[in-house]
Amino acid sequence: MAGYLYVLCAASLWGLIGPLSKLSFAAGMDTVEVAFWRTTLAWFFFAGQAIAKKEVRIAPRDLPAVVGFGVCGIAGLFGAYVVAVEAGGAALASVLLYTAPAWVALLSWFFLKEPMGGYKVAAVVATIVGVAGVSLGPGASGHTAIGSKAIVFGLLSGITYALYYIFGKYYLGRYRTPTLFLYALPVGSLTLLPFVHFTRPTLAGAVPCLTLALLSTYAAYSIYYAGLKRLEATRAAVVATMEPVIAAILAYAMFGERFDFVGYLGAGLILASVLMTIWDGARQRFRAPLPTPTGQQDKG
Protein backbone atom coordinates (compact mmCIF):
# COMPACT_ATOMS: atom_id res chain seq x y z
CA MET A 1 0.00 0.00 0.00
CA ALA A 2 2.97 2.36 0.50
CA GLY A 3 3.44 2.62 -3.26
CA TYR A 4 -0.21 3.61 -3.80
CA LEU A 5 -0.04 6.23 -1.03
CA TYR A 6 3.12 7.76 -2.51
CA VAL A 7 1.54 8.05 -5.95
CA LEU A 8 -1.72 9.47 -4.56
CA CYS A 9 0.27 12.09 -2.63
CA ALA A 10 2.16 13.04 -5.79
CA ALA A 11 -1.12 13.28 -7.70
CA SER A 12 -2.43 15.66 -5.04
CA LEU A 13 0.59 17.93 -5.52
CA TRP A 14 0.19 17.76 -9.30
CA GLY A 15 -3.43 18.76 -8.78
CA LEU A 16 -2.11 22.17 -7.68
CA ILE A 17 -0.64 22.86 -11.12
CA GLY A 18 -3.85 24.19 -12.70
CA PRO A 19 -4.92 26.56 -9.89
CA LEU A 20 -1.38 27.86 -9.32
CA SER A 21 -0.84 28.37 -13.04
CA LYS A 22 -4.08 30.32 -13.28
CA LEU A 23 -2.81 32.65 -10.55
CA SER A 24 0.37 33.28 -12.56
CA PHE A 25 -1.61 33.79 -15.76
CA ALA A 26 -3.85 36.27 -13.95
CA ALA A 27 -0.71 38.18 -12.96
CA GLY A 28 0.15 38.59 -16.65
CA MET A 29 2.69 35.80 -17.17
CA ASP A 30 2.92 33.96 -20.49
CA THR A 31 1.96 30.27 -20.60
CA VAL A 32 5.34 28.91 -21.70
CA GLU A 33 7.05 31.35 -19.34
CA VAL A 34 5.32 29.68 -16.37
CA ALA A 35 6.47 26.27 -17.60
CA PHE A 36 10.02 27.57 -18.10
CA TRP A 37 10.32 29.05 -14.60
CA ARG A 38 8.73 25.99 -13.03
CA THR A 39 11.35 23.81 -14.72
CA THR A 40 14.28 26.13 -14.02
CA LEU A 41 13.48 26.84 -10.35
CA ALA A 42 12.87 23.14 -9.65
CA TRP A 43 16.39 22.43 -10.89
CA PHE A 44 17.86 24.38 -7.97
CA PHE A 45 16.02 22.16 -5.47
CA PHE A 46 17.07 18.91 -7.16
CA ALA A 47 20.62 20.16 -7.69
CA GLY A 48 20.94 21.24 -4.06
CA GLN A 49 19.86 17.81 -2.82
CA ALA A 50 22.09 15.94 -5.27
CA ILE A 51 25.14 18.03 -4.40
CA ALA A 52 24.49 17.86 -0.65
CA LYS A 53 24.30 14.07 -0.78
CA LYS A 54 27.18 13.83 -3.27
CA GLU A 55 25.00 11.96 -5.78
CA VAL A 56 25.90 13.76 -8.99
CA ARG A 57 27.61 11.04 -11.01
CA ILE A 58 25.91 9.45 -14.01
CA ALA A 59 27.57 6.84 -16.19
CA PRO A 60 28.48 8.26 -19.61
CA ARG A 61 26.48 5.49 -21.30
CA ASP A 62 23.29 6.77 -19.59
CA LEU A 63 23.72 10.46 -20.42
CA PRO A 64 22.12 10.27 -23.89
CA ALA A 65 18.96 8.74 -22.37
CA VAL A 66 18.81 11.41 -19.65
CA VAL A 67 19.30 14.19 -22.20
CA GLY A 68 16.63 12.64 -24.40
CA PHE A 69 14.27 12.55 -21.44
CA GLY A 70 14.96 16.25 -20.81
CA VAL A 71 14.03 17.09 -24.39
CA CYS A 72 11.04 14.74 -24.82
CA GLY A 73 9.78 14.07 -21.30
CA ILE A 74 10.13 17.61 -19.94
CA ALA A 75 10.24 20.17 -22.77
CA GLY A 76 8.27 17.91 -25.10
CA LEU A 77 5.41 17.47 -22.63
CA PHE A 78 5.04 21.18 -21.89
CA GLY A 79 5.55 22.23 -25.52
CA ALA A 80 3.19 19.72 -27.10
CA TYR A 81 0.52 20.38 -24.49
CA VAL A 82 0.62 24.16 -25.05
CA VAL A 83 0.28 23.69 -28.82
CA ALA A 84 -2.64 21.28 -28.30
CA VAL A 85 -4.42 23.77 -26.05
CA GLU A 86 -3.93 26.56 -28.58
CA ALA A 87 -5.04 24.43 -31.53
CA GLY A 88 -7.98 22.51 -30.04
CA GLY A 89 -8.79 23.97 -26.63
CA ALA A 90 -7.92 22.99 -23.10
CA ALA A 91 -10.64 20.34 -22.81
CA LEU A 92 -9.53 18.35 -25.85
CA ALA A 93 -5.86 18.74 -24.87
CA SER A 94 -6.59 17.42 -21.37
CA VAL A 95 -8.42 14.38 -22.72
CA LEU A 96 -5.58 13.53 -25.09
CA LEU A 97 -2.94 14.18 -22.41
CA TYR A 98 -4.55 11.60 -20.14
CA THR A 99 -4.34 8.93 -22.78
CA ALA A 100 -0.97 8.48 -21.02
CA PRO A 101 -2.11 5.39 -19.03
CA ALA A 102 -3.00 3.65 -22.29
CA TRP A 103 0.38 4.53 -23.77
CA VAL A 104 2.08 3.37 -20.54
CA ALA A 105 0.28 0.03 -20.71
CA LEU A 106 1.42 -0.50 -24.29
CA LEU A 107 4.99 0.72 -23.69
CA SER A 108 5.29 -1.29 -20.46
CA TRP A 109 4.04 -4.41 -22.22
CA PHE A 110 6.53 -3.86 -25.06
CA PHE A 111 9.63 -2.61 -23.18
CA LEU A 112 9.19 -3.81 -19.57
CA LYS A 113 7.39 -7.09 -20.38
CA GLU A 114 4.63 -6.29 -17.85
CA PRO A 115 1.51 -8.47 -18.35
CA MET A 116 -1.75 -6.96 -19.62
CA GLY A 117 -4.50 -8.55 -17.52
CA GLY A 118 -8.21 -7.88 -17.69
CA TYR A 119 -8.23 -5.61 -14.62
CA LYS A 120 -5.48 -3.43 -16.12
CA VAL A 121 -7.32 -3.09 -19.41
CA ALA A 122 -10.60 -2.26 -17.67
CA ALA A 123 -8.92 0.27 -15.36
CA VAL A 124 -7.19 2.03 -18.26
CA VAL A 125 -10.44 2.21 -20.26
CA ALA A 126 -12.37 3.55 -17.25
CA THR A 127 -9.65 6.14 -16.63
CA ILE A 128 -9.72 7.46 -20.18
CA VAL A 129 -13.54 7.61 -20.27
CA GLY A 130 -13.59 9.26 -16.84
CA VAL A 131 -11.07 11.92 -17.78
CA ALA A 132 -13.07 12.62 -20.94
CA GLY A 133 -16.18 13.20 -18.82
CA VAL A 134 -14.32 15.51 -16.44
CA SER A 135 -12.65 17.50 -19.21
CA LEU A 136 -15.63 17.95 -21.53
CA GLY A 137 -17.95 19.43 -18.91
CA PRO A 138 -18.58 23.16 -18.35
CA GLY A 139 -15.54 25.29 -19.02
CA ALA A 140 -14.72 23.62 -22.35
CA SER A 141 -13.27 26.03 -24.85
CA GLY A 142 -16.14 25.81 -27.30
CA HIS A 143 -14.03 24.62 -30.24
CA THR A 144 -16.30 22.80 -32.68
CA ALA A 145 -13.89 21.81 -35.45
CA ILE A 146 -11.09 19.49 -34.36
CA GLY A 147 -8.09 19.81 -36.66
CA SER A 148 -5.30 17.33 -37.19
CA LYS A 149 -2.82 19.68 -35.46
CA ALA A 150 -4.78 19.53 -32.19
CA ILE A 151 -5.07 15.74 -32.34
CA VAL A 152 -1.42 15.13 -33.25
CA PHE A 153 0.02 17.42 -30.57
CA GLY A 154 -2.53 16.29 -27.99
CA LEU A 155 -1.59 12.65 -28.49
CA LEU A 156 2.09 13.66 -28.48
CA SER A 157 1.60 15.22 -25.04
CA GLY A 158 0.12 11.93 -23.81
CA ILE A 159 3.06 9.96 -25.21
CA THR A 160 5.66 12.28 -23.69
CA TYR A 161 3.83 12.13 -20.36
CA ALA A 162 3.96 8.34 -20.52
CA LEU A 163 7.75 8.51 -20.87
CA TYR A 164 7.99 9.55 -17.21
CA TYR A 165 6.82 6.10 -16.13
CA ILE A 166 8.96 4.12 -18.56
CA PHE A 167 12.08 6.22 -17.93
CA GLY A 168 11.65 5.87 -14.17
CA LYS A 169 11.38 2.10 -14.35
CA TYR A 170 14.60 1.84 -16.35
CA TYR A 171 16.81 4.27 -14.43
CA LEU A 172 15.53 4.58 -10.83
CA GLY A 173 17.23 1.31 -10.00
CA ARG A 174 20.56 2.91 -10.89
CA TYR A 175 20.15 6.51 -9.71
CA ARG A 176 18.16 8.53 -7.23
CA THR A 177 15.59 11.06 -8.42
CA PRO A 178 17.68 14.22 -7.72
CA THR A 179 20.59 12.83 -9.74
CA LEU A 180 18.41 12.26 -12.81
CA PHE A 181 16.67 15.63 -12.63
CA LEU A 182 19.99 17.40 -11.99
CA TYR A 183 20.80 16.73 -15.65
CA ALA A 184 17.36 16.43 -17.28
CA LEU A 185 15.77 19.68 -16.04
CA PRO A 186 18.33 22.12 -17.50
CA VAL A 187 18.03 20.33 -20.83
CA GLY A 188 14.26 20.88 -20.66
CA SER A 189 14.71 24.56 -19.75
CA LEU A 190 17.13 25.18 -22.62
CA THR A 191 14.77 23.43 -25.04
CA LEU A 192 11.84 25.62 -23.89
CA LEU A 193 13.87 28.86 -23.89
CA PRO A 194 13.45 29.78 -27.59
CA PHE A 195 9.64 29.63 -27.18
CA VAL A 196 9.43 31.78 -24.02
CA HIS A 197 7.98 35.29 -24.09
CA PHE A 198 9.29 36.89 -20.91
CA THR A 199 7.10 39.39 -19.09
CA ARG A 200 7.84 41.91 -16.37
CA PRO A 201 8.22 39.97 -13.10
CA THR A 202 5.72 40.56 -10.30
CA LEU A 203 5.34 39.07 -6.84
CA ALA A 204 1.83 37.84 -7.73
CA GLY A 205 3.24 35.82 -10.61
CA ALA A 206 6.51 34.71 -9.00
CA VAL A 207 5.06 33.18 -5.82
CA PRO A 208 2.82 30.65 -7.67
CA CYS A 209 5.75 29.75 -9.95
CA LEU A 210 8.00 29.12 -6.97
CA THR A 211 5.29 26.99 -5.37
CA LEU A 212 4.91 25.03 -8.61
CA ALA A 213 8.65 24.37 -8.64
CA LEU A 214 8.88 23.36 -4.98
CA LEU A 215 5.67 21.37 -4.46
CA SER A 216 4.33 20.31 -7.87
CA THR A 217 7.73 19.46 -9.35
CA TYR A 218 10.45 18.82 -6.75
CA ALA A 219 8.27 17.28 -4.05
CA ALA A 220 5.79 15.61 -6.41
CA TYR A 221 8.36 13.84 -8.59
CA SER A 222 10.46 12.80 -5.59
CA ILE A 223 7.43 11.24 -3.91
CA TYR A 224 6.06 9.78 -7.14
CA TYR A 225 9.24 8.00 -8.14
CA ALA A 226 9.53 6.60 -4.61
CA GLY A 227 6.10 5.06 -5.26
CA LEU A 228 7.04 3.91 -8.76
CA LYS A 229 9.79 1.74 -7.25
CA ARG A 230 7.04 -0.20 -5.47
CA LEU A 231 4.47 -0.46 -8.29
CA GLU A 232 4.26 -1.57 -11.89
CA ALA A 233 4.34 1.37 -14.30
CA THR A 234 0.76 0.79 -15.52
CA ARG A 235 -0.67 0.73 -11.98
CA ALA A 236 1.21 3.91 -11.03
CA ALA A 237 -0.04 5.67 -14.17
CA VAL A 238 -3.67 4.80 -13.46
CA VAL A 239 -3.51 5.83 -9.79
CA ALA A 240 -1.84 9.13 -10.74
CA THR A 241 -4.92 10.10 -12.76
CA MET A 242 -6.48 11.14 -9.47
CA GLU A 243 -4.78 14.42 -10.37
CA PRO A 244 -7.67 15.86 -12.47
CA VAL A 245 -10.16 14.99 -9.74
CA ILE A 246 -8.09 16.82 -7.13
CA ALA A 247 -7.55 19.73 -9.51
CA ALA A 248 -11.32 19.95 -10.07
CA ILE A 249 -11.99 20.13 -6.32
CA LEU A 250 -9.43 22.92 -5.90
CA ALA A 251 -10.78 24.79 -8.93
CA TYR A 252 -14.27 24.69 -7.44
CA ALA A 253 -13.05 25.90 -4.04
CA MET A 254 -10.81 28.66 -5.42
CA PHE A 255 -12.55 29.80 -8.61
CA GLY A 256 -16.10 28.41 -8.40
CA GLU A 257 -15.58 26.06 -11.37
CA ARG A 258 -17.97 23.11 -11.40
CA PHE A 259 -18.96 20.10 -13.50
CA ASP A 260 -22.27 18.94 -14.86
CA PHE A 261 -23.59 15.41 -14.37
CA VAL A 262 -21.23 13.97 -17.01
CA GLY A 263 -18.25 15.58 -15.29
CA TYR A 264 -19.11 14.12 -11.91
CA LEU A 265 -19.74 10.75 -13.55
CA GLY A 266 -16.27 10.96 -15.09
CA ALA A 267 -14.74 11.71 -11.70
CA GLY A 268 -16.51 8.64 -10.31
CA LEU A 269 -15.05 6.48 -13.10
CA ILE A 270 -11.55 7.71 -12.27
CA LEU A 271 -12.06 6.83 -8.61
CA ALA A 272 -13.40 3.42 -9.65
CA SER A 273 -10.34 2.79 -11.84
CA VAL A 274 -8.02 3.60 -8.93
CA LEU A 275 -9.90 1.19 -6.65
CA MET A 276 -9.86 -1.44 -9.40
CA THR A 277 -6.09 -1.07 -9.74
CA ILE A 278 -5.53 -1.40 -5.99
CA TRP A 279 -7.84 -4.43 -5.84
CA ASP A 280 -6.00 -6.13 -8.70
CA GLY A 281 -2.66 -5.56 -6.97
CA ALA A 282 -3.96 -6.99 -3.69
CA ARG A 283 -5.48 -9.97 -5.50
CA GLN A 284 -2.18 -10.81 -7.17
CA ARG A 285 -0.24 -10.45 -3.91
CA PHE A 286 -2.54 -12.93 -2.19
CA ARG A 287 -2.03 -15.40 -5.03
CA ALA A 288 1.75 -14.89 -5.30
CA PRO A 289 4.21 -17.24 -3.52
CA LEU A 290 6.00 -15.99 -0.43
CA PRO A 291 9.29 -14.16 -1.20
CA THR A 292 12.60 -15.79 -0.36
CA PRO A 293 14.89 -14.24 2.27
CA THR A 294 17.30 -13.23 -0.48
CA GLY A 295 14.75 -11.07 -2.26
CA GLN A 296 15.84 -7.71 -3.66
CA GLN A 297 15.75 -4.82 -1.18
CA ASP A 298 14.40 -1.39 -2.06
CA LYS A 299 17.07 1.26 -2.30
CA GLY A 300 14.79 3.96 -0.88
Secondary structure, DSSP 8 states (H G I E B T S, - for coil): -HHHHHHHHHHHHHTTHHHHHHHHHHTT--HHHHHHHHHHHHHHHHHHHHHHTT-----GGGHHHHHHHIIIIIIIHHHHHHHHHHHH-HHHHHHHHTTHHHHHHHHIIIII-----HHHHHHHHHHHHHHHHHHTSTT--------HHHHHHHHHHHHHHHHHHHHHHHHTTTS-HHHHHHHHHHHHHHHHGGG-------HHHHHHHHHIIIIIIIIHHHHHHHHHTTS-HHHHHHHHTTHHHHHHHHHHHHH-----HHHHHHHHHHHHHHHHHHHHHHHHHHHS----TT------
